[in-house]
């Protein structure tokens, strides 16, 4: 009898954790990814977010936006990113609006482990793109 509440709680917790999340709503996608609402100095144009229903935290995130220069510089520092202009393999399942220009500077993590996340900032107009993946 004492097992029934435990089994019910465990089942409910498993059901909550194992829900797939998928959205093309830019504001919601940004919130799922960052855990907070966008700052006033972010001009989010498009975003797409997908998270697997698995207990492990697997996701893909695409973002097209124009931040302030200060925001971008802090983001690079906080996430320990470095410039990396090497050609990367083709990104998969990209939205139609996700096309960084040739004038973009590409960044990636300084860490050795790399799943392919890339961050782009156009050196001419400040337009930015984020492709972040964790599988």
C-alpha positions in Angstrom: 0.0 0.0 0.0 2.9 2.4 0.7 4.2 1.9 -2.8 1.1 3.3 -4.5 1.7 6.9 -3.7 5.4 6.5 -4.7 4.4 4.9 -8.0 1.9 7.6 -8.7 4.3 10.4 -7.9 7.0 8.8 -10.0 4.7 8.3 -12.9 3.5 11.9 -12.7 7.1 13.2 -12.5 8.1 11.0 -15.5 5.1 12.3 -17.5 6.0 15.9 -16.8 9.7 15.5 -17.6 9.1 13.4 -20.7 7.1 16.0 -22.7 8.5 17.1 -26.0 8.7 20.8 -26.5 8.5 22.3 -29.9 7.8 25.9 -31.0 8.4 28.5 -33.8 7.1 31.3 -31.6 10.2 33.5 -31.2 9.5 34.8 -27.7 8.6 31.4 -26.3 11.6 29.7 -28.1 13.9 32.3 -26.6 12.4 31.7 -23.1 12.7 27.9 -23.4 16.4 28.3 -24.4 17.5 31.0 -22.0 15.1 30.5 -19.1 14.1 34.2 -19.1 12.2 36.8 -21.2 14.3 38.6 -23.8 16.0 41.8 -22.8 14.8 45.1 -24.1 17.9 45.5 -26.2 17.3 42.3 -28.1 15.4 42.6 -31.4 14.3 39.0 -31.9 13.1 38.3 -35.4 12.8 34.5 -35.6 13.4 31.5 -33.4 12.8 27.8 -33.3 13.2 25.5 -30.4 12.9 21.7 -30.0 13.5 19.6 -26.8 13.3 15.9 -26.7 10.9 14.0 -24.4 13.9 12.1 -22.9 15.0 12.6 -19.3 18.3 13.8 -20.7 18.3 17.5 -21.8 18.5 17.2 -25.6 17.6 20.3 -27.7 18.1 22.3 -30.9 17.7 26.0 -31.0 17.8 28.5 -33.8 17.7 32.3 -33.4 17.9 35.3 -35.7 18.1 38.6 -33.8 19.9 41.9 -33.5 21.3 42.5 -30.0 23.2 45.5 -28.8 27.0 45.3 -29.1 27.3 45.2 -25.3 24.9 42.2 -25.1 26.8 40.3 -27.8 30.2 41.0 -26.2 28.9 39.8 -22.8 27.3 36.7 -24.4 30.7 35.8 -26.0 32.5 36.2 -22.7 29.9 34.4 -20.6 29.7 31.4 -22.9 33.5 31.2 -23.4 33.3 31.4 -27.2 36.1 32.0 -29.7 36.2 33.0 -33.3 36.3 30.0 -35.7 36.2 30.8 -39.4 36.7 27.2 -40.5 33.9 25.8 -42.7 31.6 23.7 -40.7 29.5 20.8 -41.8 26.1 21.7 -43.1 23.6 22.4 -40.4 20.6 20.0 -40.5 16.9 20.9 -40.3 17.6 24.6 -40.5 14.6 27.0 -40.8 14.2 28.9 -44.1 15.2 32.2 -42.4 18.4 30.8 -40.9 21.1 32.0 -43.4 24.1 33.8 -41.9 25.8 36.0 -44.5 29.4 35.7 -45.7 30.1 38.8 -43.7 29.4 37.0 -40.5 32.0 36.1 -38.0 31.5 32.6 -36.7 32.1 31.6 -33.1 32.2 28.3 -31.3 32.9 27.0 -27.8 36.6 27.0 -26.6 36.0 23.6 -25.1 37.3 20.5 -26.8 33.9 18.8 -26.9 31.9 20.2 -29.8 28.5 19.1 -30.8 28.3 21.7 -33.6 26.8 24.7 -31.9 27.7 27.9 -33.8 27.1 31.6 -33.2 27.3 34.2 -35.9 27.5 38.0 -36.0 27.4 40.1 -39.1 30.4 42.5 -39.0 28.5 45.0 -41.2 25.0 45.3 -39.7 25.2 43.5 -36.3 22.6 40.8 -37.3 23.2 37.6 -35.3 22.3 34.0 -35.6 22.5 31.2 -33.0 22.4 27.5 -33.7 22.8 25.6 -30.5 22.5 21.9 -30.1 22.8 19.4 -27.3 22.2 15.8 -28.1 
